Amino acid sequence: MALARQLESATKAEADRRLFKAVGAFLAEHRLEPSPANYLLAHELVTRSNAAALAAVEVATSDGVRLTQGDADRIMKSSGIGMSGEGDSLSRMGGEALQQAQRQLEIVESIVGDTQAHTERYGRELETSAAQLSALSDQDPLEDLLRITAEMMERTKAAEKQLQRTTEEVQSLRRELASASHEARTDPLTGLPNRRALEDRLALLQANGEEFSAAVCDIDRFKAVNDRHGHAVGDRVLKAVARVLEESCPGHMVSRFGGEEFVVLLPRTDVAAAAELLNLARCELGSRSFKVRETNDSLGSVTISAGVAQLRRGETWAELLMRADTLLYEAKAAGRNRIEIEAGAHQRAPR
């Protein structure tokens, strides 16, 4: 009986390992971040427990492209896969913990600073008193008082040194936390702000009532680059596209949203001006000749497609991104290597 239970446990453990490996392989294949929401979607697909999601994925990848983060979010919403909101909140836990730690450090640093100032002032007063007592008289009754005062001064100096060490340690920890916070909001491959940083900025702009446009961009046929030349070459293409977008959209936030998808956030910019900047990036990429460093083989042209939308009155930033994402898919359907805006919106001719 015990052996049967052990065998059953071992079989389940092996099945769990295979499932975990399959979920990880799915996320790696589509270059989706291992967030709780993406893991849940991959689990539903690998276990084939959601027919609607399976059908939607088949449609989204029918032309051989990988699933993007926008695809994943849309499929989760349309197929009724829960926990998307919970997943988002879980993905922010690290950032919130860092912020809370930073607030606590600020409080501690303030207390240490106040204590150090009081201690220094107390030490100066003792030194003044000791000097005055020493100058007044050489009589024996003052010797004990002078000795006690001198001991107190030594203790005060020791306390000041300890406070200084504590202050330095707190400041060092603040620097480490600031670095960790930056890393938590930065895409490690491209160095761009990541999805968390983008969403925080979007929420701030909307809370302040500012007008802004957003562009959702995607590298055309990026899966073919990885399949033919490998992920190392694909990573270099991602870095190159990131730099071109940054150079073409100075002063605006360019973020890596996930996989080969980027989002450009353009405050105080209408859709026409935003589309013009994205067209500049598209043309710049099209003018470049990409080669594989190791073999000198040509990669051919690297192009992007994008959907550009401007925030509407009463609209949330999430709805804005969904509209821009829909426009991106229209650009893909229209042949790729183009910037799509909504019908009726005026678009300036690219330079």
C-alpha positions, -999 to +999 in steps of 0.1 A: +000+000+000+028+024+009+047+014-023+015+022-043+012+056-027+049+063-034+045+052-070+014+074-073+032+103-058+062+098-081+039+096-111+021+128-101+054+146-095+067+135-130+034+147-145+037+181-127+073+184-140+062+177-176+034+202-172+056+229-158+082+223-186+054+225-212+041+258-198+076+272-197+083+261-232+051+278-244+060+311-227+096+309-241+083+301-276+061+332-276+085+353-256+058+361-230+069+373-196+064+346-169+037+367-151+009+349-132-016+359-159+006+346-187+013+314-168-024+308-163-031+313-200-003+289-209-016+264-184-051+266-199-037+261-234-012+233-225-039+213-206-064+221-234-090+230-208-103+261-226-116+255-261-123+292-268-087+301-259-073+273-280-093+285-310-083+321-305-046+312-303-048+292-335-063+322-353-038+346-339-008+325-349-022+312-382+002+332-403+032+318-384+037+347-361+042+343-323+016+353-298+021+388-286+013+401-251-016+420-267-029+387-281-025+370-247-044+398-229-072+398-255-075+360-255-077+358-217-104+385-217-125+370-246-122+334-234-132+341-198-099+331-182-100+346-147-074+361-125-061+386-150-067+414-126-052+393-098-022+385-120-016+422-126-017+429-089+006+400-082+031+413-108+032+447-090+038+432-056+076+435-060+074+471-069+050+479-041+072+462-015+102+482-027+082+514-024+071+505+011+107+497+021+119+530+007+092+548+027+103+530+059+140+539+051+131+575+047+115+575+082+145+557+097+169+581+080+149+611+093+150+598+129+187+590+126+194+625+112+175+642+140+192+621+167+226+629+152+219+666+152+208+666+188+238+645+198+262+668+181+246+699+197+248+682+231+284+674+226+293+710+217+275+722+248+295+698+270+328+708+254+319+745+261+309+737+297+341+717+303+363+745+290+345+771+312+349+749+343+385+743+336+392+780+333+374+790+364+394+772+391+420+745+398+403+736+431+400+699+439+362+699+442+360+705+405+382+675+395+353+650+398+330+671+378+356+676+351+363+639+349+326+631+347+322+657+320+352+643+300+337+608+302+304+620+290+321+638+261+339+605+251+306+586+252+290+614+231+318+611+205+314+573+204+276+577+200+282+602+171+305+577+154+279+550+157+252+573+144+274+582+115+280+545+107+242+539+109+235+568+086+260+555+060+244+520+062+210+535+057+222+555+027+238+525+012+206+505+016+187+534+000+210+532-030+206+495-033+168+498-031+168+525-057+188+503-080+165+473-073+135+496-080+150+507-113+157+471-123+122+461-115+109+487-139+134+481-167+135+455-195+168+437-190+174+431-227+168+465-243+172+487-212+138+503-220+111+509-193+091+477-190+053+472-189+051+480-152+068+513-157+046+522-187+014+514-168+025+536-139+032+565-162-001+560-181-020+560-148-002+592-136-009+610-169-045+601-167-048+610-130-033+645-139-058+649-167-032+652-194-038+646-231-016+620-248-013+595-276+000+560-276+015+538-303+016+500-301+044+488-324+054+453-334+083+439-354+070+423-386+077+386-391+099+385-360+093+348-354+110+340-388+141+358-376+143+337-345+135+305-363+161+311-391+189+328-372+183+320-335+173+339-305+207+357-300+202+374-334+166+381-325+177+398-293+200+420-313+172+430-336+150+439-306+178+461-293+183+478-327+145+485-330+145+498-294+173+523-302+156+535-335+123+541-317+141+560-289+160+581-314+129+588-335+108+597-305+130+619-284+114+631-251+088+604-252+086+572-233+095+541-254+088+509-235+090+472-243+056+458-236+065+422-241+080+399-268+085+419-300+059+445-290+068+481-280+046+509-268+055+546-273+038+570-250+035+606-263+022+632-239+008+665-253+010+650-288-019+646-312-024+615-333-010+632-364+023+642-348+026+608-331+021+590-364+047+611-380+073+602-354+065+565-358+067+569-396+102+583-391+112+552-371+097+529-397+116+547-425+148+547-406+145+509-400+137+503-436+169+522-447+192+500-426+209+468-438+210+441-411+234+413-411+242+383-389+274+392-371+287+356-369+281+346-406+277+380-424+244+367-438+219+393-447+188+395-425+169+413-452+148+443-442+135+447-406+102+465-405+076+475-380+039+480-380+021+503-355-013+515-345-015+550-331-045+564-311-052+595-290-069+594-256-106+602-258-126+620-232-139+596-206-116+568-219-092+548-197-056+543-207-063+505-210-090+512-235-067+535-254-041+507-257-067+483-268-077+507-296-041+512-306-036+474-306-066+469-329-051+495-353-018+476-352-036+444-363-052+465-391-017+475-402-006+439-402-037+428-422-030+457-447+004+443-456+027+453-426+054+479-426+029+507-421+014+530-394-023+528-390-046+555-374-083+556-370-105+565-400-113+602-400-081+612-381-058+635-400-023+620-407+006+641-418+026+627-447+059+611-436+090+631-442 
